[in-house]
Structures are given as structure tokens and as C-alpha cells.
Amino acid sequence: VDAIVWWIDYGATTHVCKDRCWFKTYEPVEDGSVLYIVDDHFAPVHGKGSVALEFSFGKTITLFNVLYVP
């Protein structure tokens, strides 16, 4: 996992990825969903799916229901 690409937030309730190429499964979201960030800011959700994270020590974990927010 590249630290430049991923931020770890142990208090987050949702996984979010900005790069479509990381998704192993993907389905578009066209219902107007938005991700609320802070201070009344938000970003549109374009899709959701699963992302497999491969660590340098050989471990892979898969995150499900990851939101695609470019």
C-alpha cells in the first residue's frame, strides 16, 4: 500500500478511494449520493465496489463497499 495514495483514518465510518483503477469490482452510483466531509463540504459519489490492498510484507486485505469519489 502506497502511503501517498492512501490515508488511514481509524475513526472513519466509510472507505473512500479516488482512483477508479484500484477497484476490483465496481458499480456506478447514479442516485445523487454525496460524501459529507467537514464544514458543510461534500463530494459526489460516482460509484462503489471492492478494493484489494496489497501490503509490502505480502498480506492482502479486501475492503468492501468502498465509495468512488474522484
C-alpha positions in Angstrom: 0.0 0.0 0.0 1.4 3.3 -1.1 1.2 5.9 1.8 1.0 8.7 -0.8 -2.2 7.1 -2.2 -3.9 6.0 1.0 -4.7 7.8 4.2 -5.6 5.6 7.2 -8.3 7.0 9.5 -9.2 4.6 12.2 -12.3 6.7 13.1 -13.8 6.6 9.6 -17.1 5.0 9.0 -16.7 4.7 5.3 -13.9 3.6 3.0 -13.2 6.1 0.1 -11.0 5.8 -2.9 -10.3 8.5 -5.5 -8.8 6.3 -8.2 -11.1 4.0 -10.3 -8.2 1.7 -11.3 -7.9 0.3 -7.7 -11.4 -1.2 -7.8 -11.7 -5.0 -8.3 -15.5 -4.8 -8.5 -17.4 -1.6 -9.4 -20.9 -0.4 -9.9 -21.9 3.1 -10.8 -24.0 5.1 -8.3 -26.5 7.4 -10.0 -28.8 8.2 -7.2 -27.2 11.6 -6.3 -25.3 10.2 -3.3 -22.8 12.6 -1.8 -20.0 12.2 0.8 -20.1 14.8 3.5 -16.7 15.8 4.6 -16.3 18.7 7.1 -17.6 22.2 7.4 -20.6 21.5 5.2 -18.4 20.4 2.3 -19.4 17.4 0.2 -18.3 15.5 -2.9 -20.4 13.4 -5.3 -20.2 9.7 -5.1 -19.7 8.2 -8.6 -19.7 4.5 -7.7 -18.9 1.8 -5.2 -17.2 -1.6 -5.1 -14.3 -3.6 -3.6 -10.7 -2.6 -3.4 -7.8 -5.1 -2.7 -4.9 -3.6 -0.8 -1.6 -5.4 -1.2 1.0 -4.7 1.5 4.7 -4.9 1.0 5.0 -7.7 3.6 2.8 -10.0 1.4 -0.6 -9.5 3.1 -3.7 -8.6 1.1 -6.9 -7.3 2.5 -10.1 -6.5 0.6 -12.3 -3.6 1.5 -15.9 -3.8 0.5 -18.5 -1.1 -0.1 -15.7 1.4 -0.9 -17.0 4.7 -2.3 -15.5 6.0 -5.5 -15.1 9.8 -5.1 -12.7 11.2 -7.7 
